[in-house]
Amino acid sequence: MRKLILFITATLLLSLPVFAQQKQDILIRNATVLTATRGTLLNTDLLLQNGKIAKIGKNLTAPANAVVIDATGKFVSPGIIDCHSHTMLDAINEGSFVITSMTRVRDVLNPTDVDLYRALAGGVTALNVLHGSANSIGGQNSVVKIKWGHPVEDFLIPDAPLGIKFALGENPKRTHFTQPGVTPRYPRTRMGVMESIRDAFTRARNYKNEWDDYRAKLTRGDKLAVPPRKDLELEPIVEILEGKRYVHCHGYRAEEYLALLRLAEEFGFRIRTLQHGLEAYKIAPEIAKHGAGVSIFTDSWGYKIEAYDAIPYNAAILWKNGVKVSINSDSNERMRRLNLDAAKVMKYGGVPEEDALKMITWNPAFQLGIDKRTGSLEVGKDADVVIWSAHPFSVYAHADVTLVEGEVLFDRAKDISGRAAIEKERQDLEKLDVNKAPGQGQASTPPPIPREKKKADLDDAEGDNDNE
């Protein structure tokens, strides 16, 4: 049985990325180009070379051996960037301690997660892969490009700034996740959550001072100087104090966010993004003054008490106050429809089309510190490009082709044409007799197919709600 399952898995993995092409020169012709930062360009061509956008203009000449894609009547946009995702993680939360800053989601990235391919089918090209929200200070994040079919090392964006997950409110205080006979973990209240963060930064500041003193002694030539004990829990928090690591904080309620902003200012650092931000509109001027971004749901709310004060005008209010807003998914399902979530902010608050598009492209790129390489269609940037059948804000639009750094990693036409062959291959594999060599017998009962995990695989691994 084990050999058969491994054989099925290996075969499926080989079959799914067959649509990918190696990087080559690609000329996309005669499209409506939504640049996200420099307006909409009609009847325009894009030349992609060496994984970059080489030229944008009209009537470009295709280099020899270039692939030419006729995009007449179609729309081209930057790849969508999801600023809050748990896709491709084999573990979400390390819930044993309130502070787990020493853990890294990098250690549990799974490049074969089929939801990555589905994300490409929805025009998504990059993710902020976050630890869960079971901890006041959780694990270190990873910022990735969805390079389906590649080894995991290729997914990581090498120059993306370091980051870490914080969480406020219901999830880190754990009052709804008690188990009989298990001693509850501190904290159990909202004020305890804030105290645990303050305590961690107090310890990290003292730890940093110890290392600063040690380095100063070395500079003075003190041969008797002894280095402090290295602390893997405090090292990432020191990087926050030094401005070397971004904070992405899960939360809902305005007063908790305000308390965190004040704590950050007290310790001399800035919050990069407030995640979910359902009540962020209540403190939009304070968020703008601090300089934080907000990464929101457009219209997902009411699934718990913390989420009751959400309004559909949240994005527009924040935008009007000068806050950089991104729209995220925190969901393998919603991730495939972020283009439609962005369209909703035009209806609720009158956000202009280009600013709405920025909320799923350039703004999340800025929040993740990768805006110099992706997030907009500009010469010199990575060729993370989506060709849409219609305007991406239309409910009738679908992604025809998705490219990551100039490589076609989703092609709708080839996907559809290849489905019959994959289905036949699946049926043939299911008929194998587990007790005989492949192809030499029929099993009366086909072996079970490994099932996808559908529950407890996102922000809070113990919660029923996948957007906690």
C-alpha positions in Angstrom: 0.0 0.0 0.0 2.7 2.4 0.9 4.5 1.8 -2.4 1.3 2.3 -4.3 0.5 5.6 -2.6 4.0 6.9 -3.2 3.7 5.8 -6.9 0.3 7.6 -7.3 1.7 10.7 -5.6 4.8 10.8 -7.7 2.8 10.3 -10.9 0.4 13.1 -10.0 3.2 15.5 -9.2 4.8 14.7 -12.6 1.5 15.3 -14.3 0.4 18.6 -12.7 3.4 20.8 -13.8 3.4 19.5 -17.4 2.0 22.8 -18.5 5.0 24.8 -17.3 7.5 26.0 -19.8 11.1 27.0 -19.5 11.8 30.7 -19.5 12.0 32.1 -23.0 11.4 35.4 -24.8 7.6 36.1 -24.8 5.8 38.9 -26.6 2.3 39.6 -25.5 0.6 41.6 -28.2 -2.3 44.1 -28.4 -3.6 43.8 -24.8 -5.2 46.3 -22.5 -2.4 46.6 -20.0 -3.3 47.5 -16.3 0.1 48.7 -15.0 -1.2 49.3 -11.4 1.1 52.3 -11.1 1.2 54.1 -14.5 -2.4 53.9 -15.7 -4.1 51.7 -18.3 -2.5 51.3 -21.7 -4.7 50.3 -24.7 -3.5 48.1 -27.5 -0.1 47.6 -25.9 2.6 45.0 -26.1 4.8 43.5 -23.4 8.2 41.9 -24.1 9.4 39.5 -21.5 13.0 38.4 -21.5 15.2 36.6 -19.0 12.4 36.7 -16.4 12.0 40.4 -16.6 9.7 42.9 -18.3 12.0 44.2 -21.1 9.8 46.5 -23.0 6.2 48.0 -22.9 4.9 49.8 -25.9 3.0 49.5 -29.2 4.0 47.4 -32.2 7.0 45.8 -30.5 9.1 43.5 -32.6 9.3 39.9 -31.5 12.9 38.6 -31.1 13.8 35.4 -33.1 12.3 32.3 -31.6 10.1 34.3 -29.2 6.7 32.9 -28.2 4.1 35.4 -29.4 0.7 35.5 -27.5 -2.1 37.4 -29.2 -4.0 39.1 -26.3 -6.4 41.1 -28.5 -9.5 41.8 -26.5 -7.8 40.6 -23.3 -6.4 42.3 -20.2 -2.9 42.0 -18.7 -2.2 42.8 -15.1 0.6 42.3 -12.5 0.5 39.0 -10.7 -1.7 39.1 -7.6 0.1 39.1 -4.2 -1.6 37.6 -1.2 -0.2 39.3 1.9 -1.7 36.7 4.4 -1.5 33.0 3.4 -0.9 29.6 5.0 -0.9 27.7 1.8 2.0 25.2 1.3 2.5 24.8 5.1 2.7 21.4 6.6 2.2 22.9 10.1 0.6 26.2 11.0 0.9 26.8 14.8 3.5 26.0 17.4 1.0 26.6 20.2 3.0 25.3 23.2 4.3 28.7 24.3 3.0 32.2 24.0 6.2 33.4 22.4 7.5 31.1 19.6 9.7 33.6 17.7 12.3 31.0 17.3 10.2 28.9 14.9 10.3 29.3 11.1 7.7 28.4 8.6 10.6 28.0 6.2 11.1 24.6 7.7 7.7 23.3 6.8 7.1 24.7 3.3 5.6 22.1 0.9 6.1 23.0 -2.7 3.7 20.2 -3.9 0.6 21.6 -2.2 -2.0 21.5 -5.0 -3.5 24.8 -3.7 -0.5 26.6 -5.2 -1.5 25.5 -8.7 -5.1 26.6 -8.0 -3.7 30.0 -6.8 -1.9 30.4 -10.1 -5.2 29.6 -11.9 -6.6 32.7 -10.0 -3.8 34.9 -11.1 -1.8 34.8 -7.8 2.0 34.8 -8.2 3.4 35.6 -4.7 2.5 34.9 -1.0 3.3 36.0 2.4 3.3 32.6 4.1 2.7 33.2 7.8 2.8 31.3 11.1 -0.6 30.9 12.7 -2.2 33.1 15.3 -2.0 30.9 18.4 0.8 33.1 19.9 1.3 36.7 20.9 4.6 36.5 19.0 4.6 33.6 16.6 7.0 32.2 14.1 9.0 33.8 11.3 7.3 34.1 7.9 8.5 33.4 4.3 7.8 35.5 1.3 7.6 33.3 -1.8 6.9 33.3 -5.5 4.6 30.4 -6.6 7.1 28.6 -8.8 5.0 25.4 -9.2 7.0 22.4 -10.3 10.2 23.9 -8.9 12.2 22.8 -5.8 11.2 24.6 -2.6 14.5 26.7 -2.7 13.2 28.4 -5.9 10.1 29.7 -4.2 11.8 31.9 -1.7 12.4 35.5 -2.7 16.0 36.0 -1.7 15.9 39.8 -1.1 12.5 39.9 0.7 12.9 41.5 4.1 12.6 39.3 7.2 9.2 39.1 8.9 7.4 37.6 11.8 3.8 37.0 12.9 2.2 38.6 15.9 -1.4 38.1 17.1 -3.9 39.8 19.4 -7.2 38.9 20.9 -9.1 35.6 21.0 -6.6 33.3 19.3 -3.5 33.9 21.5 -5.4 34.1 24.8 -6.7 30.6 23.9 -9.9 30.8 26.1 -11.9 29.0 23.4 -9.3 26.2 22.9 -9.3 24.6 26.3 -9.0 20.8 26.7 -10.2 18.7 29.6 -7.2 17.8 31.9 -4.8 20.2 30.1 -3.4 23.1 32.2 -4.3 26.4 30.4 -1.4 28.3 28.9 -0.8 31.9 29.9 -2.2 34.4 28.9 -5.9 34.0 29.3 -7.0 37.7 28.8 -6.4 40.5 26.3 -4.3 42.4 28.8 -2.2 39.3 29.3 -1.5 39.1 25.6 -0.2 42.7 25.6 1.9 42.0 28.7 3.5 39.0 27.1 4.5 41.1 24.1 5.9 43.9 26.4 7.8 41.3 28.4 9.4 39.8 25.3 10.6 43.2 24.1 11.9 44.1 27.5 13.9 40.9 27.6 15.1 41.4 24.0 16.2 45.0 24.7 18.2 43.8 27.7 19.7 41.0 25.6 20.6 43.5 22.8 22.3 45.7 25.4 24.4 42.7 26.6 25.6 42.0 23.1 26.3 45.7 22.4 28.4 45.9 25.6 30.3 42.7 24.5 31.0 44.1 21.0 32.1 47.4 22.6 34.6 45.5 24.7 36.0 43.7 21.7 36.4 47.1 19.9 38.4 48.3 22.9 40.6 45.2 22.7 39.3 43.5 25.8 40.7 39.9 25.5 38.7 38.8 28.5 35.3 39.7 27.1 32.8 36.8 27.2 29.9 36.7 24.7 26.4 36.4 26.2 24.5 33.2 25.7 22.8 33.1 22.3 19.0 33.1 22.7 17.1 31.9 19.6 13.8 33.3 21.0 15.2 36.8 21.5 17.3 37.1 18.3 14.3 37.7 16.0 12.9 40.2 18.4 16.2 42.1 18.5 16.0 42.3 14.7 12.6 44.0 15.1 14.2 46.5 17.4 16.9 47.1 14.9 14.5 47.6 12.0 15.6 44.4 10.3 12.4 42.4 10.6 8.9 43.3 9.7 5.9 42.7 12.1 2.7 41.4 10.6 0.1 41.4 13.3 -3.2 39.4 13.3 -6.0 41.2 15.1 -9.5 42.6 14.8 -10.4 45.1 17.5 -9.4 48.8 17.2 -8.3 49.3 20.9 -5.9 46.3 20.7 -4.3 47.6 17.5 -4.0 51.0 19.1 -2.3 49.5 22.1 0.1 47.6 19.9 1.0 50.8 17.9 1.7 52.6 21.2 3.9 49.7 22.4 5.8 49.7 19.2 6.5 53.4 19.4 7.5 53.0 23.1 10.2 50.5 22.0 11.2 52.4 18.9 10.0 50.3 16.0 7.1 50.3 13.5 4.4 47.8 12.7 4.5 46.9 9.0 1.0 45.5 8.6 -2.1 45.0 10.7 -3.6 41.8 9.4 -7.3 41.3 9.0 -8.0 44.8 10.3 -11.8 44.5 10.5 -12.0 47.5 12.9 -9.1 49.4 11.4 -11.4 52.1 10.0 -12.1 53.2 13.6 -8.5 54.3 14.0 -7.5 55.1 10.4 -5.8 58.5 11.3 -3.7 56.8 14.1 -2.6 54.0 11.8 -1.6 56.5 9.1 0.4 58.6 11.6 2.2 55.4 12.8 3.0 54.4 9.2 1.5 50.9 9.3 -0.2 49.2 6.4 -3.4 47.2 6.8 -4.1 43.9 5.1 -7.9 43.2 5.2 -10.7 41.0 4.2 -13.1 42.9 1.9 -16.4 41.4 3.2 -15.7 38.4 5.4 -17.0 39.0 8.9 -19.5 37.9 11.6 -17.8 34.5 12.2 -17.0 35.4 15.8 -17.6 38.3 18.3 -14.3 40.0 17.3 -15.5 40.2 13.7 -18.9 41.8 14.3 -18.0 45.5 13.8 -16.7 45.0 10.3 -18.1 47.2 7.5 -17.6 47.0 3.7 -16.3 50.6 3.6 -13.2 49.7 5.7 -10.8 49.8 2.7 -12.2 53.1 1.4 -11.9 54.8 4.8 -8.3 53.6 5.3 -7.4 54.6 1.7 -8.9 58.1 2.2 -6.7 58.5 5.3 -3.6 57.6 3.3 -3.1 54.1 4.7 -1.7 51.5 2.2 -4.3 48.8 2.1 -4.0 45.3 0.7 -6.6 42.6 0.4 -5.7 39.2 1.5 -7.3 35.7 1.7 -6.1 33.7 4.7 -7.9 31.0 2.7 -7.1 28.5 0.0 -10.5 29.2 -1.5 -10.7 33.0 -1.3 -7.1 33.2 -2.6 -8.4 32.3 -6.0 -10.8 35.2 -6.1 -8.9 38.2 -4.8 -9.4 40.0 -8.1 -13.2 40.1 -7.3 -12.5 41.1 -3.7 -10.6 44.1 -5.0 -13.5 45.1 -7.3 -15.8 45.4 -4.3 -13.9 48.4 -2.9 -14.9 50.4 -6.0 -18.6 49.8 -5.1 -18.2 50.4 -1.3 -16.5 53.8 -1.0 -15.7 54.7 -4.6 -12.0 53.7 -4.6 -10.7 54.4 -8.1 -10.0 51.4 -10.4 -6.2 51.7 -10.3 -6.1 52.2 -6.5 -8.3 49.1 -6.1 -6.0 47.1 -8.3 -3.0 48.2 -6.2 -4.7 46.6 -3.2 -3.9 43.2 -4.7 -0.7 44.0 -6.5 1.6 47.0 -5.6 0.3 47.6 -2.0 1.0 44.1 -0.8 4.3 44.2 -2.5 5.2 47.3 -0.6 4.0 45.8 2.6 6.3 42.9 2.1 9.2 45.0 0.9 9.3 43.5 -2.6 7.8 46.4 -4.5 11.1 47.1 -6.4 10.9 43.8 -8.1 7.1 43.0 -8.4 3.6 44.4 -7.9 3.3 46.5 -11.1 4.0 46.3 -14.8 7.2 48.4 -15.3 10.3 47.8 -17.4 13.0 46.1 -15.3 10.6 44.4 -12.9 10.1 40.7 -12.6 7.8 39.3 -15.3 5.0 38.3 -12.9 2.1 38.7 -15.3 -1.5 37.5 -15.7 -3.4 37.5 -19.0 -7.1 37.7 -18.3 -10.0 36.8 -20.5 -11.8 40.0 -19.5 -11.2 42.9 -17.1 -10.1 41.1 -13.8 -12.8 43.0 -11.9 -15.5 41.3 -13.9 -17.2 38.2 -12.5 -16.9 36.7 -15.9 -13.1 37.0 -16.1 -10.7 34.1 -15.6 -6.9 33.9 -15.9 -5.9 32.5 -19.2 -2.2 32.5 -18.6 -0.1 33.2 -15.4 3.6 33.8 -15.6 6.1 34.0 -12.8 9.4 35.6 -13.7 8.6 35.0 -17.4 7.8 31.3 -17.0 4.3 30.1 -17.9 3.1 28.2 -14.9 -0.6 28.1 -15.6 -2.1 27.9 -19.1 -5.8 27.4 -19.0 -6.1 26.0 -22.5 -3.4 23.4 -21.9 -4.9 22.6 -18.5 -8.3 21.9 -20.0 -6.8 19.8 -22.9 -4.8 17.7 -20.5 -7.5 16.8 -18.1 -8.8 13.7 -19.9 -5.3 12.2 -20.0 -4.8 12.8 -16.3 -8.2 11.3 -15.4 -7.4 8.2 -17.4 -4.0 7.9 -15.7 -5.8 8.2 -12.3 -8.3 5.5 -13.2 -5.5 3.2 -14.4 -3.6 3.7 -11.1 -6.7 3.1 -9.0 -7.1 -0.3 -10.7 -3.7 -1.6 -9.6 -3.6 -4.5 -7.2 -1.6 -3.5 -4.2 -0.3 -7.1 -3.8 1.1 -7.4 -7.3 3.6 -5.6 -9.4 2.2 -2.6 -11.3 0.1 -3.6 -14.3 -0.1 -7.3 -13.4 -3.4 -7.6 -11.7 -6.8 -6.1 -10.8 -7.8 -5.2 -7.3 -11.4 -5.9 -6.3 -11.3 -2.8 -4.1 -9.3 0.2 -5.4 -6.8 1.6 -2.8 -7.9 4.8 -1.1 -6.6 8.0 -2.6 -4.9 10.4 -0.2 -7.4 13.1 0.8 -6.7 16.8 0.9 -6.8 18.5 4.3 -9.8 20.9 4.3 -10.0 21.9 8.0 -7.6 23.2 10.6 -5.0 24.0 8.0 -5.0 27.8 8.1 -4.5 30.7 10.5 -5.6 28.9 13.7 -5.0 25.2 13.4 -7.4 24.4 16.2 -10.2 26.6 15.0 -13.2 25.7 12.8 -13.1 29.0 11.0 -10.3 29.2 8.4 -10.0 33.0 8.6 -9.2 33.2 12.3 
